[in-house]
Amino acid sequence: MSRNTIFLTCSIVLNLLLFHSWYFHGQWEQSWTKSATAEAEFVASISCSGHGRAFLDGSILDGKPVCECNACYGGPHCSVFLPECIADAISGDPMFLEPFWLKHAASSTIVVPGWHRMSYEFNDDSLISKELDAQIRKLHAVIGNAVTDGRFIIFGVGATQLLHAAVHALSTTNHPSSPSRVVASTPYYPIYKEQTEFFNSEDYKFEGDTSFCNNNSGCKGNFIELVTSPNNPDGQLKKAVLQGPSAKTIHDFAYYWPHYTPIPALADENLMIFTLSKLTGHGGSRFGWAIIKDEAVHQRMLTYMNLSTYGVARETQLRVLKLLKVAVENEGKEMFNFGYQTMRNRWRKLSKTMSLSKRFSIQELETQFCSFSEKVRGATPAYAWLKCEREEDKDCNAVLHSVNITGRHGSLFGAESRFVRLSLVKSDDDFDLLLKRMGTLVSQENNNDGINKIVTHR
């Protein structure tokens, strides 16, 4: 056998060995995806009677994840209704979007390997995924609710962290004798007051309602006005009240999505804050973003974020990227139409029930042209701002407790105690029970009125 033949044979054998090693080694390396998929699909297949859910990170009983039941349901499979339970309408937990994501399980699922982005930073030394930044800009362009061209975008651990970062960035520094005054128009989101007072900074203090300045002719100093639009709790589209060089504004646009309101125009403010929770329903992912015009403000917020949490988890950013890609599919029509239809149906049902009552009222909201849906439509608010109309019903939440309903006390929003905020964004089970209990309360009112009329006629 010639030397060339020997070399050729050895080369063929070597390449076959290398191919064999690569092929079977590669196949083995990829087997973990099958295992992860099987595990996830097994948990998803566990029946909780439509009133709960099993999770990969949930409790284990007899080697199997157990059902975590919705409020007012119990039993191993969440099949037992608990009739005496409280209809909890306190939190803004946006579970109304869960059915959409169950339907889109395949397109919204991610698998995160153990080696995924273990470093503190991305390759460009930043803490922000460039792909996610681009996807957020695309989202706003599709919906038409905010200008992003020429703006800075910063990520935060939910809108709550970003709100405080913004207050910090806009506040007067090195002037402990004259801190910036943080204000909002009543009724306002309670976290504005609670968070500002909790951090107890020398640079800013919560002053209360914007009328503090409007009604005070001697009003001086620097102001930071927090504007929520649509407003939490009453769903009204809001504008800044304070004007002038000493007034700075933070626009909280958590609810400025077609689920909750017509989109009349692109928002083009100096500092705008959005949150994933009210957009896709994923409150547990703790993700929000701010859109900022001024570079100096952007840098101050960035410093705050770096010193507090050093960015948002890479796994969170990966999940948000996947979710937003689904959200903008078909120009956003599917997800936003689902959200709008769900909230519209809930608002109509509650409005119909409340129309039969003189004891209670809910807010009235104007119809407007929506640039996203290209039609005139009404608001479909995240919350009902309920008012007890009777003079003796000074504590409206106490009245609701009589039929096992609990909401957020109006005083928390800087309003009277005869107001209560009722959440409409929770699960179908939560809303159905709330509607049933409100119906009971209205029926009691009408029955009592009928009895009183009979007694009067006698």
Salt bridges, closest charged atoms under 4 A:
GLU29 OE2 - HIS25 NE2 3.27
GLU98 OE1 - ARG53 NH2 3.41
ASP124 OD2 - LYS130 NZ 2.65
ASP133 OD1 - ARG137 NE 2.65
GLU197 OE1 - LYS193 NZ 3.21
GLU207 OE1 - ARG181 NE 3.63
ASP268 OD1 - ARG151 NH2 2.32
ASP268 OD1 - LYS293 NZ 3.59
GLU269 OE1 - HIS251 NE2 3.84
GLU334 OE2 - LYS103 NZ 3.85
GLU334 OE2 - HIS104 NE2 2.95
GLU389 OE1 - LYS387 NZ 3.96
GLU391 OE2 - LYS394 NZ 2.97
ASP393 OD2 - ARG359 NE 2.82
ASP395 OD1 - HIS409 NE2 3.19
GLU416 OE1 - ARG418 NE 3.66
ASP428 OD1 - ARG346 NH2 2.69
ASP429 OD2 - HIS51 ND1 2.82
